[in-house]
């Protein structure tokens, strides 16, 4: 059965590899998946697509919406 999960992903993104300056933020996703593990993986994939310079991606599934 497919549920809609709310997933928050913490992202750390450096400007360039030689810089110490970085951006830190959290993005919220609503992911349709069969399990929490699959929602976790899909959120990581989506975050990597939106933030290709990200060096740290930390997802957490918080709840089932539907």
QUIPEUR-V8630 format. One record per helix or strand of 3 or more residues. SS is the DSSP state (H for helix, E for strand). FROM is the first residue (numbers start at 0). TO is the last residue. Records with the same first field share a line. If there is no record, write none. Layout:
SS->FROM-TO + FROM-TO
//
This chain:
E->2-13 + 21-32 + 53-63
H->35-49
//
